[in-house]
Amino acid sequence: MASNQILRELQWAQQAIKSEGLNLHSISFYLSQPTSGCYQETENSISINISKEELPFFSPLLTTLAAPGKHNSSLRNLEFHKVEWDSKQVRHLGTLLGNNQNVQHLVFRRNRFNGKSLSDLSDILKANKGIKEIMLSESGIGSVGAGLIASALRVNDSLEELQIWEDSIGSRGAEELSKMIEVNSTLKLLTIFDSNAITATPLISAVLARNRRMEVHVWSGENREKSSKVVEFEPENSTLRIYKLNLSGTCRVTCSLGMNFTVKSLDMTGVRLKSRCAKEFRLVLEQNQSLKEVNLSRTCLKDKGIVYIAAGLFKNRTLQTLHLNGNWFSGMGVEHLLCPLSRFSALQRQANITLTCITFGGERTRIGRDGLAAVIQFLITNETVRQLRIHDDESLRSDDFVKIFRSLEKNASLKCLSLQGCKRVEGEILLKTIMETLQINPWIEDIDLSRTPLQNSGRTQRIYQRLGQNEKTEPDMDSVKDMPLAEPKSCRVFFCGQECAGKTALCHSISQNFSASALPYLDQVRTIVNPVELAVKSVGMKIKTFKDEDTTISIWNLAGHHEFISLHDLMFPGHGSASFFIIISSLFRKPSNKEPKSSTEIEDDLQYWLRFIVSNSKRAIQQCMLPSVAIVLTHSDKINQPSQNLQSTVESIQRLRDKFQGFVDFYPTVFTVDARSSASVSKLTHHIRTTSKTILQRVPRVYQLCNDLIQILSDWRSENYNKPAMKWKEFGELCQLKVPPLRIRSRHDNKEKVEMKRRAIATCLHHIGEVIYFDELDFLILDFEWFCGEVLGQLIKLNVRKQHSSENNGFISRKELEKILRGSLQSPIPGMGSKVFENLDASDLVRMMLKLELCYEEDPSDPNSLLLIPSILEEGRGKPQRWQLSMPDCVYAGRHLECDDSSHMFLTPGFFPRLQERVALPHLFFISFPVSNCFLQLLFPEIIPFT
């Protein structure tokens, strides 16, 4: 009976392929499966599983598919898993592709080719004009296969994307592909994952030397180590990043930049360089006319290498930003580096007038007396540099920094001076000197003293007040400075989009791609689509977490409902946490109909989220890189053929790319998907995987202890009935039991120091998005989804006015608010309603609301102070403004607030409550705000008395 059922399913698949009414876009073949079968993922895609016993059925299916006719005219995507190709089958594939020029995507996963079948595939690629993308993953093509594909692409002028994953093409295969790059100008994306990092050198060198606008990503996993990126080139952003290359490879790539005009930003952070490579880079600086930014941080450059770079600066006329922190040079190197940026007589002209930002410093950079003299001469005479950053210096003394600030008194060009982490920025004399300099020099806009003794002692507030800045705060990491650093292990992906954009369905399909290889076939069938789950719109923020090797990827599905928008600010990543954004917009107004959105509507959707991301990125305390953003357009399955509206949408997205260039890091590809189909979102899943690894390599390292604690906290939750919150006392007990570096070892230990370490680690976990923790609160939130749904989701819907009988002026007592919280979040029916109070007290919630700025104390010094809750004010809820007082001599004044750069940023909904509480105008009393716009009404107390 089972064999008959399998036979019927495969026969049904054959008939489905022949049918003209099914309108198939995607077909996936899975060979050597535990059992055979066929199922339909969506109305336009099917998957065919063939067991080892039924492998002979594959050839007839391929023959049927290759037969001429209208039955395959709509086919766009073909995917093959575990196929062992012979020459005859490859010829059938060639016939299919020849009869149907609409097939654009070919994917081969864990396939096997012999020499003849590879040669036949190469011949197919030479003749075909329709295929746009080919992916070969774990298919063992080797250097011979890479050479055959390269020979085909020397002729093919239609293929745009080539990806070779988990294969070892070797240096010989890479050289063959580099020769192809020299003659092929149509390939737009090249992705290689090889066991040896050396393959990157010829590929990227050819791309740069021939000025190809080809996106390149090369990964390696040497000696079975964790996979890591070797090099990437993004022509959309004109950015080249080199993560690891050997010396000869680095020199070859550097030489190829000489006459290049496609790279504007070069990042070689952490790549070990020697003077030989620096000598080549000198020639690049002299010849290249496009480089704007170069980052050579932590490259082990010594004095000789810096001398070469300085020599290149004398002739360079384009470079604007140069980062050299974390290197090994001395005062002599500083002297040469600053020489082209300084003048040594009134008659001398400054050699380099284009560089505006320079960074150096580090534990092994010894500036010393000679370097200090060069810095002072530079500050006195330079007229073009806007930002000088000296980071983590240990060689300069406090009186040296006094001299640096004294030399700034006559400097009219420098806007920003950063002394982050400098160990001897301390003392009353230095503080007094800084204040005196700021009295004299009005041009300085920013002084960054993060992680310096002056800031750690809390004495920088006067400086920031003088500059009109906010106090810069960072976790107290001095207490754990002796602990090892490591690359973060977890990355957050934020799904942004309006209601009904398809975020939940998309997240569900991506989860299938992450787990499909680990699921038995029948489980895959059962979990492809859960109609009930997808039919019910998600409410509140949803979080899905996946494991990819030793990396944890969590997808944060930001709620698109209007009432949740004001909470998005609270979840925004900061302090260089590993995260990126996927902006999702539907091509149709409602999923249930086929009324397409206009290009203007889609542009407005995307622009809202882009401005939101930029606004919050500017607000973030530490922005170590531009926010990474990809765009996804859903419900593409409803579009049968390209239309004018779709072309307009493409043009509008390009306008947004141009508009937000330099504000966000755009991924070049716009994904158009059917959010319900795991096959349709496979490329997006691949993007999420690779981008997560790239982001984790680029963000600042975290303490290894944080990575260890992530698993320890997960185990604690499992052992404690999955509790979403943890008391601080419980955290201390866990550290004492499971974390030796955070353990109090004897009664003579400095308990305050250990407690400080624990709080610093908890703060670090908060910044990388693993917990929610604030110093003043005696608990940690371990489950973001529970907190956003059960706690914040309930709080924002809290109708205090129904239960609060006093005059509605926005104020309420702490005890009354706690009473309302208990009444609203507890159900009189046992087992029903929220379970918030099983984990938190009402007083905990109030303190959390204060910390998250959902409410404010009227008088912070009074423990019984009334609380202001902006959301319960009459105004701002869609009602007209109603003043409490009406007298003939009343005068009202209004102010319109907007961002200085309103085309890229806006005042987010979460901004208004903070402004309501913090606005500090001496003669104005803040009355109310409407959340729907930026008009804030202010009442003059001289005219209308108030209490």
Buried (B, 14 or more C-beta within 10 A) or exposed (E): EEEEEBEEBBEBBBEBBBEEEBBBBBBBBBBBBEBBBBBBBBBBBBBBBBBEEBBEBBEEBBBBBBBEEEBBEBBBBBBBBBBBBBBEBBBBBBBBBBBBEEBBBBBBBBBBBEEEBBBBBBBBBEEBEBBBBBBBBBBEBBBBBBBBBBBBBBEBEBBBBBBBBBBBBBBBBBBBBBBBBEEBEEBBBBBBBBBBBBBBBBBBBBBBBBBBBBBBBBBBBBEEEEBBBBBBBBBBBBBBBBBBBEEEBBBBBBBBBBBBEBBBBBBBBBBBBBBBBBBBBBBBBBBBEBBBBBBBBBBBBBBBBBBBBBBBBEBBEEBBBBBBBBBBBBBBBBBBBBBBBBBEEEEEEBBBBEBBBBBBBBBBBBBBEBBBBBBBBBBBBBEBBBBBBBBBBBBBEBEBBBBBBBBBBEBEEBBBBBBBBBBBBBBEEBBEBBEEBBEEBEEBBBBBBBBBBBBBEEBBEEBBEBEEBEEBEBBBBEBBEEBEEBBBBBBBBBBBBBEBBBBBBBBBBBBBBBBBEEEEBEEBBEBBBEEEEBEEEBEBBBBBBBEBEEBBBBBBBBBBEEEBBBBBBBBBBBBBBBBBBBBBBBBBBEBEEEEBBEBEBBBBBBBBBBBBBBBBBEBBEBEEBBBBBBBBBBBBBBBEEEEEBBEBBBEBBEEBBEEBBEBBBBBBBBBBBBBBBBBBBBBBBBBBBBBBBBBBBBBBBBBBBBBBBBEBBBEBBEEEEEBBBBBBEBBBEBBBEBBEBBEBEEEEEEEEEBBBBBBBBBBBBBBBBBBBBBBEBEBBBBBBBBBBBBBBBBBBEBEBBEBBEEEBBBBBBBEBBBBBBBEBBBEEEEEEBBBBBEBBBBEBBBBBBBBBBBBBBEEEEEEEBBBBBBBBBBBBEEEEBEBEEEEEEEEEEEEEBEBEEEEBBBBBBBBBBEBBBEBEEEEBEBBBBBBEEBEBBBBEEEEBEEE
